[in-house]
Amino acid sequence: MQVQFNSDSSVMGTDNVAQRIEAAVREKIARFEDKLTRLEIHVRDENGPKGGVNDKACTIEARPAGAKPIGVTEHADTVDAAARKAAGTLAQRLERVLGKAKRNEHAARPEKAL
């Protein structure tokens, strides 16, 4: 699974933010990694240097093999908290979509003997 991390300039002020967030997201969705081809993580500060409550946002888009992309966005006071919330929401949606597909798999119909 390929992971792409994007952020605006105000978020990248801290050390190893990309590694921390990627590790947190991978931990939450580890059981789905073999079913995903790509993961895009976008973090941003929505009002820049002004500060504020819940002004950090994290959008994660997962691309399951052979299915439509699934995207989520969450807000929090820090980018790490927003990423954890977004990863949790994404894990729930992946379970709903990929788990449903697995539950609906049927064994092949046996050929009828004539």
N, C-alpha and C positions, 0 to 999 in steps of 0.2 A: 504494500500500500504506500503510495506516494503522499507526502504531507507537504503542503505549501502554507507558509506563514506570512501574513501581510499585516502591517501596522502603520499608523500615522507617526509623524515625527515626535509628537508629544508623549507617546506611549513608550517609545524606545529609550527613554532616559534612564531606565534601571538596567542593571547587569543581568544578563542571561534570561531576560523575560521570555524570549522565544522558546528556549529549552524548557523552562518551567511550565509554560502553558502547554506546549506539545506533550510533555510527560504527563501532565494532569489529564489531558484529553485522551491520550492513548490508554491510560489506566482505566478510565470510565468505559471506553468502547472496545477494550481488548478482545472480548469474545466475538466481535463482529469483524475484526481486521481481515480475516481471510475472505470475507464476502465483499469488501470494499476495494475499489481500485484507486480512489483518490480522496483526500481530505483537505479542505481549504479552511484555514482559520484566519479570520480578520478581526483585529482588535483596534479600537479607536477611542479617543476622548472626544465626546460629542460637542463639548463647549470649550475646548482648548484650555488655555491658561486660566480661565475664570474660576474653575473649581465648581463644586456643587455636589448634590446628592444624586446617586445613580447616574452619573454622567459618563461612566466608562461602559462600552458596549463590546460584546464579542459575538460574532456571527460565525457559525460553523456550517459548512456545506459538505455533506458526505455523498459520495457517488458509488452506490452499490452496483456490482456487475450485473448488467442486463436489466436494470430498473431505473426509474426516474430519480434524479438527485433529491436529497432531503436536506432542507436547511432550517436552522434555528437561530434566533437572536435573543440574547439576554442582557440585562443591564445590572450594574452594581456600582459600589463605591470604588472598587479597585478592579483592574483588568484580570487579576488572578481569580477573584470571586466571580466576575462575569463569565470567565472561561469555565470555571467549575459548574456554574449553573447551566450554561449552554451545553456542556458535555453531558450533564445528567439528563437534560431534556432530549438531547440527541439520542442517547442510549434508550430512552423510553420509546421514541419514535421508531428507531431501528428495530427494537423488539416487536413493536406493533406491525411494522411492514414485513420484516424478514421472518419473524416468528409466525406470522399469519401465512406467509408463502410456504413455510415448512409444514405447518399443520394441514395445509390443503394439498400437499403432495399425496398422490395415491399410487399404490402399487399398480404395475401394468396389468391390464385385464388379461386373464388367461384366454387363450384361443379356444373357441368352441369346437368341440369334437363333433363331427357330423357322421 
